[in-house]
Amino acid sequence: MKILVLNCGSSSLKYQVLEMSATSNTLLAKGLVERIGSPNACHSHKIDRKDKYQVEKAISNHTEAIRSVLEMLTDVEYGVMKDLSEIEAVGHRVAHGGEFFFKSVPIDDDVMDKIEKCCQLAPLHNPANLTGIKAMAELMPDVPQVAVFDTSFHQSMPDYAYIYALDYSYYEKYKIRRYGFHGTSHKFVAEKACKLAGMDLDKTKLITCHLGNGSSVTAIDCGRSVDTSMGFTPVEGVTMGTRSGNLDIGVVTFLMEKEGLDAAGINNLVNKQSGLQGLSGFSSDCRDLVDAEKSGYYRAELALKKLAYDIKKYIGAYAAVLNGVDMIVFTGGIGENSDRVRELICTGLDYLGVSFDFKKNAGTRGVDVVLSKRNSKVKVMAVTTNEELVIATDTMDIVNELREKAAIEENN
């Protein structure tokens, strides 16, 4: 089954085409359309055994961007199919499902209405996701579409974990609570790590650390998320690339008064001018910070230590939440590739039963690997994530279920 996976941002569109079956998967093509709405939008496209194709042209909206993608997929030189009828399903990454969705679902009018209701919870992402769904429905109306939500994996959190200690009426009126994000990644790496380690996910206590420009830590008990560091928005939790992470609300009100910042100004500060960027003063990229740390730049060292310290605190907290931990998993751009950050985090976790292999960790990047010693009571792993594969797998399973159901009804 050929599945098109779409991830629509406010002015961008990431995509992959995967050939899926019950036993295997193959990436056929992937690409990115940037600067949508601009006369010089950029469409880059890559298939196996060919150099990346890139073109700049005017693309005024997401419908035109998707049309450009579909044209490229059937291109004589760079295409991966003869006809668009080969696309059997489309899977969409949707940022926020609120309390409506506990799992991935086939898209219909009711689902689209609920996604739209969640736009107030994710005003930068859900409208773009919805635009992509509508554009695909316009261009290929007979192809089934599936929504896969960043938040759905965390809907298993107990109420005392997701509720904030505000007047309860705000939860009733606005659904203000912890939702969590990166759910597809946390779910994927938990399952993959247990499989690689020969452990039963349904009997394992895991702490998964998705570390990238946006980072989150999740406590997973027997396959279910029971707590996660991101909250009502993705700004809560650990220090991130440009996001502040946890912050005393009093700091917000103080800065609003002293700096004359309104809500938009504060939002910009904590989301785009803070985190590693704000602390270092020059970069949100861990690779730059590690290089600068080696050169003796204090603020780069401070930023890295702050990031590691935050994650270490969450690991300790979630070990308490889980009443112990069997495995700690690192993933994401930083988690998979930054041996320096993993070293800082895992130094001093002996009390948990972690015996970290610092020699093996050094220089290890971008691979699935056990980073703890054989005698370690708690296993530590770096595991590569693949959110697009999760979306494609869920899409395939749901479409197959729909087909089976239709076949039964037809036979009856």
Beta strands, then each sheet from edge to edge (+ up, - down):
strand 1: 2-8
strand 2: 13-20
strand 3: 25-34
strand 4: 38-47
strand 5: 53-59
strand 6: 87-94
strand 7: 105-106
strand 8: 145-149
strand 9: 205-210
strand 10: 216-221
strand 11: 224-228
strand 12: 327-331
strand 13: 369-370
strand 14: 379-382
sheet 1: 5+ 4- 3+ 2- 1+ 6+ 8+ 7-
sheet 2: 11+ 10- 9+ 12+ 14+ 13-
end
